[in-house]
Amino acid sequence: MRPFQRNREHENPDPDPDFHAGFISTRAIFQSVNARTSALDTLVFGVDVQSGDVRGDAPSYAVVAFDGENFDRDVVSHRKLRRLVDREEPALLATDNAYELAADKDALVGFLRELPDETRLVQVTGAERPEPLSRVASRHGVPYGKKPMKEAEAAARLAAGNVGYEVSAFTNTTEVKVSRGRSTGKGGWSEDRFTRRIHGAVRKRSREVESELDGANLDYEKDATEKYGGLSNAVFEVEARPEDIPVSNERSGDVRIEVERERRDGIEFEPLAKRRDHVLVGIDPGTTTAVAVTDLDGTVLDVLSTRTADTAEVIEWIIERGRPILVAADVEPMPETVEKIRRSFDAAGWIPDSDLPIDEKQHRTREHDYDNDHERDAMAAALHAFDDHEDQFDRIAEKVPPSADLGAVTARVVAGEDSVETALAALSDDEDEDDEETEHAPRELTAEEKRIKQLESQVERLEAHVEELNDTIESKEGRIGQLKGDLEAARSEERKEVRERREVSRLERENDRLERQLDQRDERIEELEGKLARLKELWKLDHSNFSDVAEKKAGLVPVKPVEKFTKGAIESAHDRFGLATDDVVYLRDASGAGRSTADRLAAVDPKVVLVGKGGLSDVADRVLFEEEIPVGPADDVTIQEVDELAVTREREVEAVIEDWEARAEQRRKEQKAEELDRLISEHRADRTYDSGSSEASGQSP
């Protein structure tokens, strides 16, 4: 723990020795009650108002930093408290009233949002209706004093002992948004490439985020928006806090990541530890230790069986589920391990008159689920103990008024062998002692102290004003820079317009000249096109093997050739004569195509693809097969080419398609056979594993 900048109290110990007398009992609380691994592994801040009010001017706070062994103390302003929390990042920020740190609910939400991810705000005195801090401290054996610094220390000790409620305005769901880091703008081809690059970068980074979330074994839902060239954004709803997510806010180039927790409807209070009601515990010790926990109504709450946990871990597991008033075994005498656990809770013990028979245990647990005989025996011990004390529990419940804690009275009667009246009186005396405590009346400040307080308040206001002025200066300087940039841009734009006007005049003259040339060339093109049409007809008549090209009823279909199996060649063919659904596409060179190229061709949805020289790659062949696009060799059909177009006979195309469908059916059968073989192999492996597991579980411990 890094020390505060001033006022270490190791050199100036508190003059009240009773204030520190409870430290040993607090350590005992850590060892027996704390649900965390160890309170000593974390830093806890306790905070209490020293003077002023957060709704007024310049409040100051007593702050105690506690790491389980050492204390650091200081008095700081609200602003410095925020900076101190940001710097030290304590695990818990404890107070007796959360609204001492914020003026209202909205301000409290803002305070919680600005806390470090690793820091939780804890109200140690309860939830919506907090108790006096003195009563909570007394109940948990924590030393308490009425000075603000002592109250801050008590809050820190209680929070470190897992006492209190976390103040939360956010759920445990976090939104991670991967989006564009800059605008794509508007424009032509160069900006199209720019847009594809940005969207591709968003897709790539979203995949990396998804991989990191999978690597951290986090549950999430993904919602991505497809855009030109990739993704415009991807939103991950992650079931975790920001500190548990391996991704943080960032902005680099084309991509930015925003991490934000989901806001609750209001402020909620969640206990640091689960509610620990009074329970009955049944234990079956041995190589496999089993524990069953029931409430005072005989309802089974939880069951555990373990081969690896030691006695301390079993005790911790019980602590998380309740406060035992009775620990039971299914044999007599009580085993040493069960007796050790019973003594650790100072609970009453229960054993049967003789070892419980198996048939009785099976009958008593028939309505409950259990995984093995050890869990059954532990559950039977707890339920038989409940049966033996059920009448006593009913009599206690009849005598205890609704306002009293039935579990606490039952614990005193069963474990302490008190009468109900004695237990009620003892509990009432404890509450009266707490109620007799009076509020501390602050002493009158001296003139010098008042002057010091006034000057400190003035300094705080001046510091705040200086910060505001600095912010204003930065804002003005930024505005000046922006206006200078706008002025330079306007001058540049004006110079550009002058140049453009001169260029427009020149281009208009050039355009007139080119239009005259264009008219002349159009006339020449029209003349040559008519001549070319006549020459084509004459050429067709002179070649008998192409004489049927012009006959539409001769059963011919058009063929659209593509020079190479590349995206560029496909786009070139599409620009020249258009590629559409049910076209016959002829790949002159089919080699070298990848998945994306095959996907581009599949998007056209041709009737058949005729393959020339070279062979399809495995990837391209698989893509076309999955899209059910027939593929056949071009040598199987007669292709007659005229200029950029070609034709072939329809019956030959149908023959190629029929041949592909036969091969495709055989291929599907082979795939199904392979899948069936794989499933059979996996099933046999699972049966072999289950058989081995069953034999192992049948052995005696």
RODO-782483 format. One line per field, with one value per residue (C-alpha): residue number from 1; residue in three letters; x, y, z. Coordinates in pm, whole numbers, m for minus. Each point is the difference from the previous one (the first is absolute). Layout:
<kevexs>
zagu	[NUM_...]
nukol	[ALA_...]
x	[X_...]
y	[Y_...]
z	[Z_...]
</kevexs>
This chain:
<kevexs>
zagu	[1_2_3_4_5_6_7_8_9_10_11_12_13_14_15_16_17_18_19_20_21_22_23_24_25_26_27_28_29_30_31_32_33_34_35_36_37_38_39_40_41_42_43_44_45_46_47_48_49_50_51_52_53_54_55_56_57_58_59_60_61_62_63_64_65_66_67_68_69_70_71_72_73_74_75_76_77_78_79_80_81_82_83_84_85_86_87_88_89_90_91_92_93_94_95_96_97_98_99_100_101_102_103_104_105_106_107_108_109_110_111_112_113_114_115_116_117_118_119_120_121_122_123_124_125_126_127_128_129_130_131_132_133_134_135_136_137_138_139_140_141_142_143_144_145_146_147_148_149_150_151_152_153_154_155_156_157_158_159_160_161_162_163_164_165_166_167_168_169_170_171_172_173_174_175_176_177_178_179_180_181_182_183_184_185_186_187_188_189_190_191_192_193_194_195_196_197_198_199_200_201_202_203_204_205_206_207_208_209_210_211_212_213_214_215_216_217_218_219_220_221_222_223_224_225_226_227_228_229_230_231_232_233_234_235_236_237_238_239_240_241_242_243_244_245_246_247_248_249_250_251_252_253_254_255_256_257_258_259_260_261_262_263_264_265_266_267_268_269_270_271_272_273_274_275_276_277_278_279_280_281_282_283_284_285_286_287_288_289_290_291_292_293_294_295_296_297_298_299_300_301_302_303_304_305_306_307_308_309_310_311_312_313_314_315_316_317_318_319_320_321_322_323_324_325_326_327_328_329_330_331_332_333_334_335_336_337_338_339_340_341_342_343_344_345_346_347_348_349_350_351_352_353_354_355_356_357_358_359_360_361_362_363_364_365_366_367_368_369_370_371_372_373_374_375_376_377_378_379_380_381_382_383_384_385_386_387_388_389_390_391_392_393_394_395_396_397_398_399_400_401_402_403_404_405_406_407_408_409_410_411_412_413_414_415_416_417_418_419_420_421_422_423_424_425_426_427_428_429_430_431_432_433_434_435_436_437_438_439_440_441_442_443_444_445_446_447_448_449_450_451_452_453_454_455_456_457_458_459_460_461_462_463_464_465_466_467_468_469_470_471_472_473_474_475_476_477_478_479_480_481_482_483_484_485_486_487_488_489_490_491_492_493_494_495_496_497_498_499_500_501_502_503_504_505_506_507_508_509_510_511_512_513_514_515_516_517_518_519_520_521_522_523_524_525_526_527_528_529_530_531_532_533_534_535_536_537_538_539_540_541_542_543_544_545_546_547_548_549_550_551_552_553_554_555_556_557_558_559_560_561_562_563_564_565_566_567_568_569_570_571_572_573_574_575_576_577_578_579_580_581_582_583_584_585_586_587_588_589_590_591_592_593_594_595_596_597_598_599_600_601_602_603_604_605_606_607_608_609_610_611_612_613_614_615_616_617_618_619_620_621_622_623_624_625_626_627_628_629_630_631_632_633_634_635_636_637_638_639_640_641_642_643_644_645_646_647_648_649_650_651_652_653_654_655_656_657_658_659_660_661_662_663_664_665_666_667_668_669_670_671_672_673_674_675_676_677_678_679_680_681_682_683_684_685_686_687_688_689_690_691_692_693_694_695_696_697_698_699_700_701]
nukol	[MET_ARG_PRO_PHE_GLN_ARG_ASN_ARG_GLU_HIS_GLU_ASN_PRO_ASP_PRO_ASP_PRO_ASP_PHE_HIS_ALA_GLY_PHE_ILE_SER_THR_ARG_ALA_ILE_PHE_GLN_SER_VAL_ASN_ALA_ARG_THR_SER_ALA_LEU_ASP_THR_LEU_VAL_PHE_GLY_VAL_ASP_VAL_GLN_SER_GLY_ASP_VAL_ARG_GLY_ASP_ALA_PRO_SER_TYR_ALA_VAL_VAL_ALA_PHE_ASP_GLY_GLU_ASN_PHE_ASP_ARG_ASP_VAL_VAL_SER_HIS_ARG_LYS_LEU_ARG_ARG_LEU_VAL_ASP_ARG_GLU_GLU_PRO_ALA_LEU_LEU_ALA_THR_ASP_ASN_ALA_TYR_GLU_LEU_ALA_ALA_ASP_LYS_ASP_ALA_LEU_VAL_GLY_PHE_LEU_ARG_GLU_LEU_PRO_ASP_GLU_THR_ARG_LEU_VAL_GLN_VAL_THR_GLY_ALA_GLU_ARG_PRO_GLU_PRO_LEU_SER_ARG_VAL_ALA_SER_ARG_HIS_GLY_VAL_PRO_TYR_GLY_LYS_LYS_PRO_MET_LYS_GLU_ALA_GLU_ALA_ALA_ALA_ARG_LEU_ALA_ALA_GLY_ASN_VAL_GLY_TYR_GLU_VAL_SER_ALA_PHE_THR_ASN_THR_THR_GLU_VAL_LYS_VAL_SER_ARG_GLY_ARG_SER_THR_GLY_LYS_GLY_GLY_TRP_SER_GLU_ASP_ARG_PHE_THR_ARG_ARG_ILE_HIS_GLY_ALA_VAL_ARG_LYS_ARG_SER_ARG_GLU_VAL_GLU_SER_GLU_LEU_ASP_GLY_ALA_ASN_LEU_ASP_TYR_GLU_LYS_ASP_ALA_THR_GLU_LYS_TYR_GLY_GLY_LEU_SER_ASN_ALA_VAL_PHE_GLU_VAL_GLU_ALA_ARG_PRO_GLU_ASP_ILE_PRO_VAL_SER_ASN_GLU_ARG_SER_GLY_ASP_VAL_ARG_ILE_GLU_VAL_GLU_ARG_GLU_ARG_ARG_ASP_GLY_ILE_GLU_PHE_GLU_PRO_LEU_ALA_LYS_ARG_ARG_ASP_HIS_VAL_LEU_VAL_GLY_ILE_ASP_PRO_GLY_THR_THR_THR_ALA_VAL_ALA_VAL_THR_ASP_LEU_ASP_GLY_THR_VAL_LEU_ASP_VAL_LEU_SER_THR_ARG_THR_ALA_ASP_THR_ALA_GLU_VAL_ILE_GLU_TRP_ILE_ILE_GLU_ARG_GLY_ARG_PRO_ILE_LEU_VAL_ALA_ALA_ASP_VAL_GLU_PRO_MET_PRO_GLU_THR_VAL_GLU_LYS_ILE_ARG_ARG_SER_PHE_ASP_ALA_ALA_GLY_TRP_ILE_PRO_ASP_SER_ASP_LEU_PRO_ILE_ASP_GLU_LYS_GLN_HIS_ARG_THR_ARG_GLU_HIS_ASP_TYR_ASP_ASN_ASP_HIS_GLU_ARG_ASP_ALA_MET_ALA_ALA_ALA_LEU_HIS_ALA_PHE_ASP_ASP_HIS_GLU_ASP_GLN_PHE_ASP_ARG_ILE_ALA_GLU_LYS_VAL_PRO_PRO_SER_ALA_ASP_LEU_GLY_ALA_VAL_THR_ALA_ARG_VAL_VAL_ALA_GLY_GLU_ASP_SER_VAL_GLU_THR_ALA_LEU_ALA_ALA_LEU_SER_ASP_ASP_GLU_ASP_GLU_ASP_ASP_GLU_GLU_THR_GLU_HIS_ALA_PRO_ARG_GLU_LEU_THR_ALA_GLU_GLU_LYS_ARG_ILE_LYS_GLN_LEU_GLU_SER_GLN_VAL_GLU_ARG_LEU_GLU_ALA_HIS_VAL_GLU_GLU_LEU_ASN_ASP_THR_ILE_GLU_SER_LYS_GLU_GLY_ARG_ILE_GLY_GLN_LEU_LYS_GLY_ASP_LEU_GLU_ALA_ALA_ARG_SER_GLU_GLU_ARG_LYS_GLU_VAL_ARG_GLU_ARG_ARG_GLU_VAL_SER_ARG_LEU_GLU_ARG_GLU_ASN_ASP_ARG_LEU_GLU_ARG_GLN_LEU_ASP_GLN_ARG_ASP_GLU_ARG_ILE_GLU_GLU_LEU_GLU_GLY_LYS_LEU_ALA_ARG_LEU_LYS_GLU_LEU_TRP_LYS_LEU_ASP_HIS_SER_ASN_PHE_SER_ASP_VAL_ALA_GLU_LYS_LYS_ALA_GLY_LEU_VAL_PRO_VAL_LYS_PRO_VAL_GLU_LYS_PHE_THR_LYS_GLY_ALA_ILE_GLU_SER_ALA_HIS_ASP_ARG_PHE_GLY_LEU_ALA_THR_ASP_ASP_VAL_VAL_TYR_LEU_ARG_ASP_ALA_SER_GLY_ALA_GLY_ARG_SER_THR_ALA_ASP_ARG_LEU_ALA_ALA_VAL_ASP_PRO_LYS_VAL_VAL_LEU_VAL_GLY_LYS_GLY_GLY_LEU_SER_ASP_VAL_ALA_ASP_ARG_VAL_LEU_PHE_GLU_GLU_GLU_ILE_PRO_VAL_GLY_PRO_ALA_ASP_ASP_VAL_THR_ILE_GLN_GLU_VAL_ASP_GLU_LEU_ALA_VAL_THR_ARG_GLU_ARG_GLU_VAL_GLU_ALA_VAL_ILE_GLU_ASP_TRP_GLU_ALA_ARG_ALA_GLU_GLN_ARG_ARG_LYS_GLU_GLN_LYS_ALA_GLU_GLU_LEU_ASP_ARG_LEU_ILE_SER_GLU_HIS_ARG_ALA_ASP_ARG_THR_TYR_ASP_SER_GLY_SER_SER_GLU_ALA_SER_GLY_GLN_SER_PRO]
x	[0_142_m7_m202_194_m36_m110_105_m143_267_208_m300_m212_m353_m4_m305_129_m353_m28_251_m96_m233_262_55_m372_m15_279_m204_m296_222_112_m344_m262_153_m128_296_329_160_m77_373_55_m194_8_m309_m83_m229_m154_m204_m89_245_m165_m242_m254_14_m312_171_346_330_m66_303_30_183_161_152_190_9_190_m76_307_79_m207_64_m213_m58_m257_m66_m246_m259_214_313_m196_m94_361_118_m246_106_366_m20_m292_m117_m209_m268_m98_m198_m231_m291_m214_57_m174_281_198_m266_m276_m277_m71_121_322_49_m37_263_227_m36_68_328_131_282_m120_164_m167_m343_m193_m126_m256_86_m311_m256_m203_m286_m59_346_64_219_367_53_m250_151_352_m108_m175_313_250_163_138_m201_46_m214_273_m17_343_m105_m328_196_226_m301_m150_327_21_m361_38_323_m198_m253_m269_m227_m169_156_m163_m59_m153_115_m63_265_m59_251_m38_313_m48_248_m70_155_263_m58_m265_m6_m102_m147_169_114_215_283_m248_m158_336_34_m342_85_322_m179_m277_257_198_m317_m70_357_2_m343_131_298_m234_m217_308_112_m346_m1_348_m125_m299_m251_m365_m108_m238_122_m194_191_m104_123_118_189_330_m53_m179_m99_m25_m21_m164_80_m229_242_m115_289_129_244_291_m60_m2_337_m98_8_m87_228_13_263_m30_m303_m153_m112_m121_m241_m58_m299_m196_m376_m189_m261_m337_104_242_21_165_155_138_373_m77_m305_m257_105_m309_15_24_45_303_48_353_128_384_246_207_m298_m144_m367_m190_m375_m161_m369_m193_m200_m305_180_45_325_191_318_214_375_227_376_319_238_m130_156_m186_59_m151_m300_m51_20_m258_m237_57_m109_m335_m95_73_m19_m184_20_254_m109_160_m165_210_86_227_48_308_295_m23_m368_72_277_m236_m272_238_112_m359_m73_m311_m196_68_m237_64_m246_m33_168_133_m281_m90_32_m371_m99_239_m137_m357_64_177_m231_m147_338_265_357_295_151_m42_214_m237_m293_156_73_m351_m152_195_m126_m361_m5_140_m281_m258_139_m24_m310_m232_250_26_m381_m23_267_m178_m327_168_213_m176_8_232_274_260_m132_330_205_m239_1_380_20_m255_146_372_6_m273_m172_m374_m191_m64_368_104_m251_115_366_m68_m211_280_249_m232_m65_373_35_m300_142_285_m44_114_331_m33_288_200_6_285_252_38_326_m159_m296_244_194_m320_m110_334_m3_m348_119_302_m224_m226_298_155_m328_m24_357_m81_m310_206_261_m274_m137_346_46_m344_69_340_m161_m265_265_192_m319_m86_354_m34_m341_147_290_m240_m225_298_115_m352_m17_334_m124_m321_200_213_m310_m172_300_16_m375_36_283_m189_m314_199_162_m341_m144_287_m36_m376_57_248_m245_m279_234_105_m360_m85_304_m84_m358_130_254_m254_m232_291_110_m350_m4_348_m103_m298_219_262_m262_m131_350_64_m232_87_m139_m292_m247_103_m271_m270_m172_m196_308_20_295_76_239_333_170_378_218_372_126_m162_79_m215_141_m81_m353_m58_143_m237_m291_87_29_m312_m158_m15_m345_m185_m21_288_238_343_319_323_285_252_m156_316_101_m339_m58_m314_m81_31_m220_m253_m5_m76_m258_m177_m79_m183_92_m177_329_374_208_366_273_370_127_m202_m218_166_m143_m134_m177_m138_m137_m164_m170_m110_m149_m185_m128_145_70_360_121_290_m27_128_m337_m185_51_61_m28_138_m94_189_m33_m297_m38_m277_m38_m269_m252_m17_375_m36_m282_220_278_m252_m139_353_79_m321_92_346_m143_m243_286_205_m284_m34_371_m21_m297_189_301_m222_m170_337_112_m317_35_362_m94_m287_228_256_m273_m127_354_51_m338_74_335_m157_m273_254_205_m298_m110_318_m6_199]
y	[0_334_250_320_315_124_m72_m364_m117_m263_280_153_m291_57_79_m219_m358_m142_119_m262_m272_m171_m60_m362_m73_160_m228_m290_121_2_m356_m149_210_171_m144_143_m188_244_356_55_m20_321_368_145_369_109_346_228_370_205_338_173_m170_m126_208_312_154_m188_m315_m179_m372_m218_m281_m320_m240_m356_m295_m247_91_371_316_332_300_338_281_101_200_m164_75_m145_m305_m68_38_m223_m276_27_m29_m280_m196_m161_m316_148_358_m34_255_m3_205_11_338_159_m27_128_260_m206_m317_141_123_m340_m171_236_m74_m376_37_179_m252_m226_m335_m182_216_m69_244_m172_125_m198_96_m176_61_251_20_6_m67_216_m72_m55_m289_m168_35_m145_m294_m95_65_297_290_320_364_305_211_8_m162_m286_m46_m14_m267_m201_17_m124_m290_m103_9_m198_m254_m27_190_237_55_95_313_m63_197_m242_m363_m267_25_208_126_m17_192_m23_270_229_236_260_106_m173_321_27_m28_m216_m307_104_53_m338_m158_213_m118_m366_41_146_m262_m275_130_m1_m361_m104_172_m141_m350_67_120_m308_m222_177_m42_m369_m38_148_m246_286_m29_261_80_162_236_109_241_m103_280_39_m184_m130_130_350_m115_m306_12_m266_m35_m165_m158_143_315_221_m107_m365_73_m18_302_370_331_79_199_m72_113_m147_m177_95_m213_126_m199_106_m178_m32_249_m119_173_136_m50_m355_m143_m347_m176_m68_m340_m214_10_m246_m138_m260_m354_m366_m184_m372_m130_m336_3_m227_m15_168_260_88_289_78_324_45_297_m6_m124_m315_120_m121_311_m147_m316_m40_m300_39_m204_296_261_10_79_375_3_m199_250_289_m170_m34_364_120_m180_86_0_m354_m48_m380_m235_m364_m334_m326_m220_m13_101_326_m23_220_208_77_89_238_178_18_163_257_128_m48_m188_m279_m356_m282_m372_m292_m256_m245_18_85_m303_44_m68_276_245_m91_40_340_145_m153_340_169_m23_m106_m113_m273_m192_250_287_m226_m77_368_99_m278_117_359_m107_m242_276_226_m273_m36_378_87_15_218_237_27_81_270_152_23_198_237_325_97_294_m226_m198_m358_m147_179_m112_m359_0_116_m259_m298_75_197_m196_323_35_201_276_20_15_277_201_m35_115_291_112_3_225_233_51_104_235_177_142_371_214_179_373_176_241_375_96_262_324_m127_m329_186_222_m304_m169_319_28_m367_45_310_m187_m282_248_181_m327_m97_343_m29_m336_148_290_m240_m198_324_99_m341_29_352_m100_m292_232_246_m280_m122_349_46_m329_103_333_m171_m251_283_178_m322_m65_347_m49_m338_152_258_m275_m207_285_42_m375_m14_257_m195_m326_146_98_m342_m165_182_m123_m357_m1_92_m285_m233_79_m79_m330_m98_35_m209_m268_m28_m47_m266_m190_m43_m119_m245_m150_m65_m158_m233_m129_m61_m180_m228_m100_m82_m248_m298_m105_331_28_m86_281_230_m264_63_m325_m220_m77_232_182_295_m56_281_m54_111_17_m104_m116_323_276_248_m223_m63_373_67_m255_147_348_m116_m209_m46_m316_m108_m295_m318_112_m255_120_m119_26_m4_m41_m138_m42_195_114_39_8_369_m35_m309_185_286_m241_m186_332_17_m337_m130_m296_m184_78_m141_m47_47_m47_m43_m158_141_34_m214_311_131_m345_m34_347_m65_m346_140_264_m283_162_m266_m14_m188_m8_233_m280_m180_271_168_369_227_350_315_314_31_m236_m373_m257_m372_m260_m21_m379_m20_240_m211_m308_171_95_m355_m141_248_m87_m369_74_237_m264_m249_265_73_m370_m22_301_m151_m330_182_194_m322_m168_298_m5_m376_48_279_m205_m298_224_151_m346_m111_311_m41_m367_90_275_m233_m263_265_147_m343_m49_61_302]
z	[0_m99_288_1_m63_356_357_46_335_62_150_180_135_118_372_56_51_m13_m357_m114_244_m245_m272_109_m14_m346_m119_136_m205_m310_64_67_m177_m301_m327_m191_m8_240_102_49_m376_m67_87_170_45_285_m41_227_m18_208_m53_m235_m224_m356_m71_130_m24_8_205_142_69_247_m203_138_m228_136_m152_281_205_m33_15_m177_93_m161_m32_m359_m208_m225_m306_158_115_m363_m111_285_m98_m366_98_257_m154_328_m25_230_82_325_164_241_m243_m378_m24_197_m326_m242_29_m161_m197_m333_158_164_m339_m140_296_m56_m373_64_253_m124_m136_294_268_156_220_318_252_312_198_m222_m312_m46_379_156_368_225_m62_374_2_m308_143_335_m165_m192_276_m172_212_m33_94_m73_m156_m383_m34_229_m184_m327_150_121_m350_m150_248_m64_m379_24_204_m286_194_m188_m333_m331_m143_m368_m286_m268_m84_m52_m374_m197_m355_m213_m326_m288_m258_m259_132_m271_m250_m339_m178_m349_m336_m286_m48_231_284_m77_69_313_121_m70_197_304_m3_m46_298_215_m101_80_342_89_m73_228_277_m46_26_320_157_m94_146_329_2_15_m104_m253_m283_m322_m228_m311_m277_m345_m225_m326_38_355_313_107_364_221_347_262_305_247_328_205_167_m198_222_m97_m374_m185_m214_91_m160_m290_m322_m261_m360_m170_304_348_293_267_321_211_275_m36_220_250_35_341_289_137_311_m31_310_m4_151_m49_280_267_169_276_m141_88_m142_m66_m68_m130_34_m174_m316_m162_236_m46_161_m9_122_92_138_322_m192_m119_m360_m158_m117_m148_m15_m55_m54_m52_4_m5_246_345_323_m34_m348_120_284_m247_m222_299_103_m344_44_357_373_136_328_m16_m168_m52_m93_m107_232_367_154_m194_m228_96_m321_61_362_m112_m239_269_248_m261_m15_372_m114_162_m113_m98_m48_m19_278_m239_m354_m242_m217_m377_m61_245_m168_m343_121_167_m308_m264_m93_m50_m271_73_m209_220_324_194_m79_94_341_75_m103_212_306_m39_m62_295_222_m119_70_352_70_m205_301_188_m300_m11_370_m35_m301_197_281_m210_m103_m371_71_142_m196_13_m121_267_276_m127_m9_362_115_m192_22_325_176_105_40_m259_253_94_m365_m77_303_m99_m355_129_234_m291_m205_296_52_m361_19_308_m203_m63_m285_37_55_m179_211_m68_m232_107_m195_m150_m106_m153_m191_m120_m112_m177_m179_m100_m143_m186_m137_m120_m180_m154_m114_m160_m161_m132_m152_m163_m138_m133_m170_m147_m128_m162_m156_m132_m136_m174_m146_m120_m166_m163_m132_m136_m177_m139_m123_m174_m152_m127_m159_m157_m128_m154_m179_m116_m141_m199_m149_m67_m186_m227_m50_m72_m277_m156_32_m156_m307_m11_49_m301_m213_125_m56_m363_m31_178_m246_m286_161_77_m365_m92_262_m126_m352_109_218_m297_m208_275_26_m371_15_285_m193_m303_216_157_m339_m122_289_6_359_134_m235_278_230_m122_30_337_m12_m44_379_74_325_50_179_193_12_294_m75_348_326_185_145_m252_m297_133_45_m348_m158_195_m127_m363_m46_345_212_118_157_m217_m225_m150_117_m175_205_m249_285_324_209_311_133_375_218_m54_m379_2_220_m255_m284_211_67_m374_30_m349_m157_m56_12_m288_95_m262_58_353_277_277_342_281_174_m311_m82_356_m9_m336_113_326_m204_m235_m312_m271_m126_m309_m250_m295_m227_39_m195_m339_55_m306_58_m192_106_381_21_m43_m35_57_m40_284_m2_65_294_144_m36_200_272_18_28_285_185_m11_137_262_126_37_181_244_74_75_232_183_35_145_242_109_60_208_214_57_109_242_141_62_169_227_99_80_219_179_68_155_213_129_107_179_189_119_209_377_127]
</kevexs>
